[in-house]
Amino acid sequence: MIYTIEKIVHRLRPLQSIVRFDDTIEHILTDSRSLSHTKHTLFFALLGESGDGHLYIEQLYQHGVRNFVIINHIEELAERCPEANFIAVSDTLRALQRLAIEWRANFQIPVVGITGSNGKTVVKEFLYQLLCDSYNIVRSPKSYNSQLGVPLSVLQMSESHTLALFEAGISKPGEMERLFPIIRPTIGIFTNIGSAHQENFNTLAQKIDEKLQLFSECERIIYNMDDSQITDGLRRAGLLGRSRGWSTENKEATLFVKKIETQERFTEITIAPLGKDLVIRIPFVDKASVEDVLLCMVAMMLLKPDFIEQPDLFMRLEPVEMRLEVKKGNNDNIIINDVCSNDINSLAIALDFQQRRAKEMGLQRVVLLSEIQQSGLSARQLYRNVAEIIQPLAIEHLLVVGKEMTRLQDYLPDHKISYFSSTEELLEHGGIEEISHSCILVKGARSFQFERIIERLAHKVHQTTLQVNLEAIVQNLHYYRSLLPKGTQCIGMVKANGYGVGSYEVAQALDEAHIDALAVAVADEGKELRKAGILSPILVMNPEESAFDTLINYTLEPVIFSRSLLEQLCTKISKQGFSRIALHLEVDTGMHRLGFSPEELVELADFFKENHLVYVKSLFTHLAAADDSTEDAFTLRQIEQFSEAATRFAQQVGYQPLRHILNTAGTERFANKALDMVRLGIGLYGISSSGSTQLTPALRLRTTLLQKKNILPGDTIGYARKGLLPEGGIIGVIPIGYADGYDRRFSQGRGWVSLRGKRCPIIGNVCMDTCMIDLTLCPEAQEGDEVVLFGDELTELNALAQAIETIPYELIADLSPRIQRVYYRA
């Protein structure tokens, strides 16, 4: 986007403005942590539940930013920042949206708007792959489909683009009304409708009607005609006449699908576009991907109708990979894997992600980058733009692949750059094995096959991995926030190494989402988070006297549950000359684990009234059975006892500490009983103890099929000969066992895994490093196939836990450190 400040003032019609010079704006910034360009940058100080951007204005000013859109304090800020421009508006997010609306009006190109409950990003990326040779495409980065993400996406549009692909997601009524004029699509795609975000809508029909507002001016609308609910919605909106769709039932459909045949590794789709059967093969077998591709076929009939002459085009589709995957490398390296695409916008996002991770972990920055293809720009202009992104960043070594990449030397004379004509040359002569103590971003277009670089750099570990979707964790945090009264704070429980998931990456994701506080079990866990750069308040749930120095040195907030522990802490603080140290008091209202009784709590009031070494930041108790509806009377009695004791304590001590009583299950079932804070644990990972369907699964444990074996009738399988196939059959061996934390109680059919979408029981006893699965229902499985132990519909964690009479916490927390944790945002 290129606008002058004077023009922006004219467009936004602000309440007040102080313009000291007319600057040309080329970059929009909404998160101070993502600052990469200081010149020609306009910062929107957003104000919301996740934080206040006004707090970072002076810091940005010191770094060179000179243009700000704000809500208040214009005179004060103008005085403290004497060389800056300020535009004061009533709502900075709406101002950003208005600017995007004005910018969108400059373009007459086809704009595809995509909405629905699931599949928006996949459809967008599939269309990009199918059309990038025919159009210069601008598209939403990652899944930028929110009230903030949509305007940021649209502001990327430039004169060189010939097609736009934008997602739009909503979670409550009224949101699409604001997104429609920003995108103003000419073609609409409705992917599907489901239960996501249903909590804010009265009916499914209401949610459909809200989403369809995006398509009110579309020339064509694409959807699944066999979905009667979407069809009824289009009819209610008066849009059915403009709609085009695919169908397996209606022969009059724009795309009539005569047959869908799923093979082992691909699906054949028979269509009849010109009265003659055409068989198109796609490299997917799951139902969701097939339906996403069918929507793309209808879109292709509008945007590239000659695709029917290239039926093999669809076999080139590649899965929408897990973007920005973080994994451990050799030589104390961390690798950021983003090799599924390379364009100017996703490069900026990946570099920003790398800069944050490297700074937080004290690592050098190394970037491996391929040529950018199909940009629509001249090579000179393209690499000038790339250089502008890279130039202000602290990158110790840049390794680039492709003949055009030599142009960077004209624009980055001060950077250490190594040039290679091909990926093979880099692998042979690049010396990448010698890189150490670095955060390495590997970013390349698919044709360069940078997966081979990842393989070379990656730490060789167990084939079994726990995949952790950090974006899903943040989405679940937002879901819980939506249940709570406005202003209720949230504590993220990351104790026991984040329930075995990995405390740092989870804590970092929550920290970036402006969690109000984090909680760990022991002081050393909090110390490691502080050393890694986590700034949020950190509660230590089980502090020990030996760790008091750590608590004080790393500004950790201890939970105190006994008088003796309190006195020991005060003695330590007094000897070191500190005062006003924050602590939290635990109250026992029926859990009978740790904590003061309600009566003891009230008796402590006089101690805190007279003692100035410490103060009580919060009071809390643990609910013993919040997930059990048969114990609701007991739970409500706990809440009542705690509330009464907390009120009496506050009255006697003379100030009101924060109060928290609800855990994850309590938040789901008793949100109206929330006090000042809630503590969120297992629910952040998408695991509901109350049966909620609104959470996004964040964990997936997967491995590979090592070997297939034919078993003769009567043969036994495994230790103690407990496995038996009376009529013989086929079994598989997978590399996970009880040494990995895979529970031995899953033996003899009590547990199961998912393979090619089919449920395969554990057969025989789980061994230390392996176990065996029954392939009777999946004889087509091949060695090397992915096996899911939990994390999909067939291997839902609650069901697996119930099968061996335990809880999901145990299944996750028991996972061995030798299982690689892979973190990504998708």
Secondary structure as GFF3:
##gff-version 3
##sequence-region A 1 826
A	DSSP	beta_strand	3	4	.	.	.	ID=ss1
A	DSSP	alpha_helix	5	12	.	.	.	ID=ss2
A	DSSP	beta_strand	16	18	.	.	.	ID=ss3
A	DSSP	beta_strand	24	25	.	.	.	ID=ss4
A	DSSP	beta_strand	27	29	.	.	.	ID=ss5
A	DSSP	three_ten_helix	32	34	.	.	.	ID=ss6
A	DSSP	beta_strand	41	44	.	.	.	ID=ss7
A	DSSP	beta_strand	47	48	.	.	.	ID=ss8
A	DSSP	beta_strand	51	52	.	.	.	ID=ss9
A	DSSP	three_ten_helix	53	56	.	.	.	ID=ss10
A	DSSP	alpha_helix	57	62	.	.	.	ID=ss11
A	DSSP	beta_strand	67	70	.	.	.	ID=ss12
A	DSSP	alpha_helix	74	80	.	.	.	ID=ss13
A	DSSP	beta_strand	85	88	.	.	.	ID=ss14
A	DSSP	alpha_helix	92	104	.	.	.	ID=ss15
A	DSSP	beta_strand	111	115	.	.	.	ID=ss16
A	DSSP	alpha_helix	120	131	.	.	.	ID=ss17
A	DSSP	beta_strand	137	139	.	.	.	ID=ss18
A	DSSP	alpha_helix	149	154	.	.	.	ID=ss19
A	DSSP	beta_strand	163	167	.	.	.	ID=ss20
A	DSSP	alpha_helix	175	183	.	.	.	ID=ss21
A	DSSP	beta_strand	187	190	.	.	.	ID=ss22
A	DSSP	three_ten_helix	198	200	.	.	.	ID=ss23
A	DSSP	alpha_helix	204	212	.	.	.	ID=ss24
A	DSSP	three_ten_helix	213	215	.	.	.	ID=ss25
A	DSSP	beta_strand	220	224	.	.	.	ID=ss26
A	DSSP	alpha_helix	228	236	.	.	.	ID=ss27
A	DSSP	three_ten_helix	240	242	.	.	.	ID=ss28
A	DSSP	beta_strand	243	247	.	.	.	ID=ss29
A	DSSP	beta_strand	255	262	.	.	.	ID=ss30
A	DSSP	beta_strand	267	271	.	.	.	ID=ss31
A	DSSP	beta_strand	278	282	.	.	.	ID=ss32
A	DSSP	alpha_helix	287	303	.	.	.	ID=ss33
A	DSSP	three_ten_helix	305	309	.	.	.	ID=ss34
A	DSSP	three_ten_helix	311	316	.	.	.	ID=ss35
A	DSSP	beta_strand	325	328	.	.	.	ID=ss36
A	DSSP	beta_strand	334	338	.	.	.	ID=ss37
A	DSSP	alpha_helix	344	361	.	.	.	ID=ss38
A	DSSP	beta_strand	364	370	.	.	.	ID=ss39
A	DSSP	alpha_helix	379	390	.	.	.	ID=ss40
A	DSSP	beta_strand	397	401	.	.	.	ID=ss41
A	DSSP	three_ten_helix	403	410	.	.	.	ID=ss42
A	DSSP	beta_strand	417	420	.	.	.	ID=ss43
A	DSSP	alpha_helix	423	429	.	.	.	ID=ss44
A	DSSP	three_ten_helix	432	434	.	.	.	ID=ss45
A	DSSP	beta_strand	438	443	.	.	.	ID=ss46
A	DSSP	three_ten_helix	446	448	.	.	.	ID=ss47
A	DSSP	alpha_helix	451	457	.	.	.	ID=ss48
A	DSSP	beta_strand	465	469	.	.	.	ID=ss49
A	DSSP	alpha_helix	470	483	.	.	.	ID=ss50
A	DSSP	beta_strand	489	493	.	.	.	ID=ss51
A	DSSP	alpha_helix	495	499	.	.	.	ID=ss52
A	DSSP	alpha_helix	503	512	.	.	.	ID=ss53
A	DSSP	beta_strand	517	520	.	.	.	ID=ss54
A	DSSP	alpha_helix	523	531	.	.	.	ID=ss55
A	DSSP	beta_strand	538	540	.	.	.	ID=ss56
A	DSSP	three_ten_helix	545	547	.	.	.	ID=ss57
A	DSSP	alpha_helix	548	553	.	.	.	ID=ss58
A	DSSP	beta_strand	557	560	.	.	.	ID=ss59
A	DSSP	alpha_helix	563	576	.	.	.	ID=ss60
A	DSSP	beta_strand	581	587	.	.	.	ID=ss61
A	DSSP	alpha_helix	598	610	.	.	.	ID=ss62
A	DSSP	beta_strand	614	621	.	.	.	ID=ss63
A	DSSP	three_ten_helix	629	631	.	.	.	ID=ss64
A	DSSP	alpha_helix	632	653	.	.	.	ID=ss65
A	DSSP	beta_strand	658	662	.	.	.	ID=ss66
A	DSSP	alpha_helix	664	669	.	.	.	ID=ss67
A	DSSP	three_ten_helix	671	673	.	.	.	ID=ss68
A	DSSP	beta_strand	677	680	.	.	.	ID=ss69
A	DSSP	three_ten_helix	682	685	.	.	.	ID=ss70
A	DSSP	beta_strand	699	704	.	.	.	ID=ss71
A	DSSP	beta_strand	707	711	.	.	.	ID=ss72
A	DSSP	beta_strand	716	717	.	.	.	ID=ss73
A	DSSP	three_ten_helix	719	721	.	.	.	ID=ss74
A	DSSP	beta_strand	723	724	.	.	.	ID=ss75
A	DSSP	beta_strand	729	734	.	.	.	ID=ss76
A	DSSP	three_ten_helix	738	740	.	.	.	ID=ss77
A	DSSP	three_ten_helix	744	746	.	.	.	ID=ss78
A	DSSP	beta_strand	752	755	.	.	.	ID=ss79
A	DSSP	beta_strand	758	763	.	.	.	ID=ss80
A	DSSP	beta_strand	771	774	.	.	.	ID=ss81
A	DSSP	beta_strand	786	790	.	.	.	ID=ss82
A	DSSP	three_ten_helix	793	795	.	.	.	ID=ss83
A	DSSP	alpha_helix	797	803	.	.	.	ID=ss84
A	DSSP	alpha_helix	808	813	.	.	.	ID=ss85
A	DSSP	beta_strand	820	824	.	.	.	ID=ss86
###
